[in-house]
Amino acid sequence: MQAASSYVRLIRPLNCVMMSLAVLVGGVLAKQNFSDLSWVNILLGGLTGFTLTAASMAVNDYYDRDIDAINEPNRPIPSGAVTTNAALLLTAVLSGLGFVFAFLTSFVCLVAAVIAWVIMLTYTTVGKRSGLPGNFLVSACVATPFIYGSLAVTNAVQLNVFLFASMAFLSNTGREITKGIVDVQGDSANKVKTVAARFGEKRAAAVSVGFYVFAVCLSPIPLVLNLTSFWYVPFVLVTDVGLISCSALLIKNPSRENARRIKKLVLFLFLVGLLAYIFGMFR
């Protein structure tokens, strides 16, 4: 029983469930007529998201085992509860299952799943210390499940899903750069090439704000193109005003403490932005 719980902790099931829900949201946004929605494909998409995310968690801990031995010695691999070979085998099995679920959905989904897997593995192996390219890889992982959900039910990326995924990509990239301000001391000591570590907190704040503002600039497009209803407006206004306010506060005070508060607030605003698209389906 203890061995089983160690494997469960290794894959971080909550993260896996959240990824599955993101696929579901992407599918619902893409095809808003529930009676015509392919729930089988939604289920397969959710299983793909769950298994590939679980694989990414396992391989991430494999590559971080030396760091975790110092910072998180109670995690499954450094504690000895899960061996390195077992973690790699679990990664392979979960990846294989994810690809099978994707193939059962469609060939397009299989291609998308392989691309997502490559992005994940690239970040885990070489992207973490690369700074801005690593930030882009993380944001791609955040945006991909929504796009995958659209592919699962329509075999295409619908415009409203693409716009939301783009806003998620931009705002999350800004958040990742903001997180770099929070971690600048440790990143500098460990030669992690974040924007803050390379160019300082003020320049990192300016770059981060650029991504937040870009995300805000995209927000009127769904309404202009009549892709959403009026119910989109109040939620997206909260998101936009919040991001602009966070940008002003970060420029004014790019300190570690302020950046920590802002990165938490941006995550909340991301969820409000998601609600904007969901409520915008109702006409």
C-alpha positions as a printed Julia matrix, in Angstrom:
283×3 Matrix{Float64}:
   0.0    0.0     0.0
   2.83   2.38    0.87
   4.54   1.66   -2.44
   1.32   2.42   -4.32
   0.88   5.72   -2.5
   4.43   6.69   -3.44
   3.65   6.2    -7.13
   0.47   8.24   -6.72
   2.46  11.07   -5.14
   4.99  10.84   -7.97
   2.4   11.58  -10.67
   0.63  14.38   -8.72
  -2.94  13.33   -9.55
  -4.41  16.79   -8.86
  -2.3   18.28  -11.66
  -3.43  15.45  -13.93
  -7.1   16.06  -13.15
  -6.7   19.78  -13.8
  -5.19  19.03  -17.21
  -8.1   16.72  -18.02
 -10.56  19.45  -17.05
  -8.72  21.88  -19.34
  -9.24  19.46  -22.24
 -12.93  19.27  -21.34
 -13.21  23.06  -21.3
 -11.47  23.31  -24.67
 -13.92  20.79  -26.15
 -16.97  22.56  -24.74
 -15.76  25.95  -25.95
 -15.11  24.54  -29.42
 -18.51  22.92  -29.82
 -21.03  24.74  -27.7
 -24.02  22.59  -28.74
 -23.96  20.02  -25.94
 -26.38  17.69  -27.73
 -23.91  17.4   -30.61
 -20.83  17.03  -28.43
 -18.8   13.82  -28.75
 -18.49  12.8   -25.12
 -16.5    9.71  -26.07
 -13.83  11.92  -27.61
 -13.99  14.23  -24.59
 -13.4   11.21  -22.33
 -10.51   9.99  -24.48
  -9.07  13.51  -24.53
  -9.31  13.73  -20.76
  -7.54  10.39  -20.39
  -4.83  11.57  -22.78
  -4.33  14.72  -20.74
  -4.26  12.76  -17.48
  -1.76  10.09  -18.57
   0.64  12.43  -20.39
   0.61  14.87  -17.48
   1.3   11.98  -15.1
   4.2   10.92  -17.34
   5.58  14.46  -17.29
   5.41  14.57  -13.49
   7.3   11.28  -13.2
  10.06  12.2   -15.64
  10.35  15.67  -14.1
  11.09  14.13  -10.7
  13.58  11.78  -12.33
  15.59  14.69  -13.75
  15.22  16.75  -10.56
  16.24  13.93   -8.22
  19.58  15.49   -7.21
  18.01  18.88   -6.51
  15.1   17.25   -4.66
  17.55  15.27   -2.54
  18.51  18.63   -1.04
  15.3   20.68   -1.23
  12.59  17.98   -1.08
  14.16  14.8     0.38
  10.74  13.3     1.2
   9.66  13.08   -2.44
   9.29   9.53   -3.77
  12.59   9.25   -5.68
  15.07  10.9    -3.26
  13.42   9.14   -0.32
  13.97   5.77   -2.01
  10.26   4.91   -2.16
  10.45   4.84   -5.99
  13.62   3.85   -7.86
  14.9    5.81  -10.84
  14.34   2.81  -13.14
  10.77   2.47  -11.89
  10.14   6.18  -12.54
  11.41   5.85  -16.11
   9.34   2.71  -16.68
   6.25   4.46  -15.33
   6.94   7.39  -17.64
   7.15   5.06  -20.64
   3.94   3.19  -19.74
   1.94   6.35  -19.1
   3.25   7.97  -22.29
   2.29   4.88  -24.28
  -1.22   4.89  -22.79
  -1.59   8.58  -23.59
  -0.63   8.01  -27.22
  -3.09   5.1   -27.47
  -5.93   7.26  -26.11
  -4.95  10.02  -28.56
  -4.88   7.6   -31.51
  -8.33   6.29  -30.55
  -9.57   9.89  -30.68
  -8.11  10.78  -34.09
  -4.85  10.85  -35.99
  -4.78  14.64  -35.62
  -5.01  14.22  -31.85
  -2.17  11.7   -31.91
   0.06  14.2   -33.72
  -0.94  16.92  -31.22
  -0.25  14.59  -28.28
   3.22  13.74  -29.6
   4.0   17.45  -30.05
   2.8   18.18  -26.5
   4.92  15.32  -25.17
   8.01  16.65  -26.97
   7.41  20.14  -25.54
   7.08  18.67  -22.06
  10.25  16.58  -22.39
  12.19  19.51  -23.85
  11.27  21.69  -20.88
  12.11  18.96  -18.38
  15.51  18.13  -19.87
  16.93  21.44  -21.17
  14.3   24.16  -20.87
  14.24  24.79  -17.13
  17.51  26.68  -17.03
  17.09  28.47  -20.35
  15.1   31.43  -19.04
  12.64  32.94  -21.52
  12.57  29.9   -23.86
  11.68  27.79  -20.83
   8.93  30.27  -19.95
   7.51  29.81  -23.44
   7.59  26.03  -23.06
   5.67  26.2   -19.76
   3.09  28.52  -21.32
   2.72  26.16  -24.27
   1.96  23.36  -21.8
  -0.72  25.58  -20.2
  -2.36  26.48  -23.53
  -2.11  23.08  -25.25
  -4.89  21.19  -23.39
  -7.5   23.75  -24.47
  -6.39  23.41  -28.1
  -6.34  19.63  -27.73
  -9.94  19.68  -26.48
 -10.97  21.56  -29.61
  -9.14  19.05  -31.81
 -10.78  16.15  -29.99
 -14.34  17.26  -30.78
 -14.01  19.16  -34.07
 -10.68  17.94  -35.53
  -9.73  21.62  -35.81
  -8.76  24.55  -33.6
 -11.8   26.79  -33.33
 -11.15  30.54  -33.33
 -12.54  31.21  -29.85
 -10.39  28.43  -28.4
  -7.33  29.73  -30.25
  -7.91  33.22  -28.85
  -8.32  31.95  -25.3
  -5.26  29.73  -25.62
  -3.28  32.71  -26.94
  -4.37  34.88  -24.01
  -3.49  32.05  -21.62
  -0.08  31.68  -23.28
   0.69  35.39  -23.03
  -0.54  35.95  -19.49
   1.19  32.81  -18.23
   4.45  33.87  -19.88
   4.18  37.18  -18.06
   3.54  35.28  -14.84
   6.55  33.01  -15.39
   8.79  36.05  -15.85
   7.28  37.57  -12.71
   8.09  34.32  -10.86
  11.67  34.79  -12.03
  11.78  38.03  -10.05
  10.66  36.13   -6.96
  13.34  33.46   -7.43
  16.1   35.72   -8.75
  18.59  35.02   -5.95
  18.38  31.23   -6.16
  18.25  31.27   -9.96
  21.36  33.45  -10.17
  23.25  31.15   -7.81
  22.24  28.09   -9.88
  22.88  29.73  -13.28
  19.23  29.66  -14.32
  19.0   32.22  -17.13
  15.71  33.93  -16.29
  15.11  37.47  -17.53
  15.43  38.74  -13.95
  18.67  36.84  -13.33
  20.26  38.08  -16.56
  19.0   41.64  -16.82
  17.68  42.58  -13.38
  14.27  42.92  -11.77
  13.28  46.21  -13.44
  13.81  44.92  -16.97
  12.12  41.65  -16.1
   9.11  43.6   -14.81
   8.95  45.57  -18.08
   9.09  42.39  -20.19
   6.47  40.72  -17.99
   4.16  43.72  -18.34
   4.54  43.56  -22.13
   3.04  40.07  -22.14
   0.21  41.07  -19.78
  -0.71  44.05  -21.97
  -0.55  41.92  -25.13
  -3.02  39.49  -23.55
  -5.35  42.39  -22.68
  -5.19  43.66  -26.28
  -6.53  40.32  -27.54
  -9.52  40.31  -25.18
 -11.94  42.49  -27.27
 -11.52  40.35  -30.39
 -14.03  37.58  -29.43
 -16.72  40.2   -28.82
 -15.94  42.12  -32.02
 -16.14  38.89  -34.03
 -19.39  37.89  -32.28
 -17.81  34.74  -30.88
 -19.21  35.36  -27.4
 -22.3   36.86  -25.78
 -22.59  39.94  -23.58
 -21.92  37.72  -20.54
 -18.3   37.63  -21.64
 -17.92  41.34  -20.89
 -18.08  41.59  -17.06
 -15.65  38.73  -16.52
 -13.15  39.88  -19.12
 -13.3   43.43  -17.73
 -12.27  42.09  -14.33
  -9.42  40.21  -15.98
  -8.26  43.16  -18.06
  -8.45  45.72  -15.26
  -6.68  43.26  -12.97
  -3.84  42.65  -15.43
  -3.39  46.37  -16.11
  -3.37  47.08  -12.38
  -0.84  44.29  -11.78
   1.3   45.73  -14.56
   1.29  49.21  -13.03
   2.11  47.84   -9.57
   4.93  45.68  -10.91
   6.54  48.54  -12.84
   6.27  50.78   -9.8
   7.68  48.2    -7.41
   9.53  45.24   -9.0
  10.57  43.84   -5.63
  10.57  40.16   -4.79
   7.72  40.52   -2.28
   5.51  42.48   -4.68
   6.23  40.06   -7.54
   5.16  37.16   -5.32
   1.79  38.84   -4.66
   1.28  39.66   -8.32
   2.03  36.15   -9.59
  -0.66  34.8    -7.25
  -3.15  37.43   -8.38
  -2.45  36.73  -12.06
  -3.31  33.06  -11.54
  -6.68  34.14  -10.1
  -7.22  36.5   -13.06
  -6.47  33.65  -15.45
  -9.33  31.67  -13.9
 -11.65  34.69  -14.21
 -10.67  34.96  -17.87
 -11.61  31.32  -18.33
 -15.02  32.07  -16.8
 -15.4   34.89  -19.33
 -15.23  32.41  -22.19
 -17.46  29.88  -20.45
 -20.21  32.38  -19.62
 -19.76  33.92  -23.06
 -21.19  30.71  -24.55
 -24.65  31.56  -23.2
 -26.6   33.79  -25.57
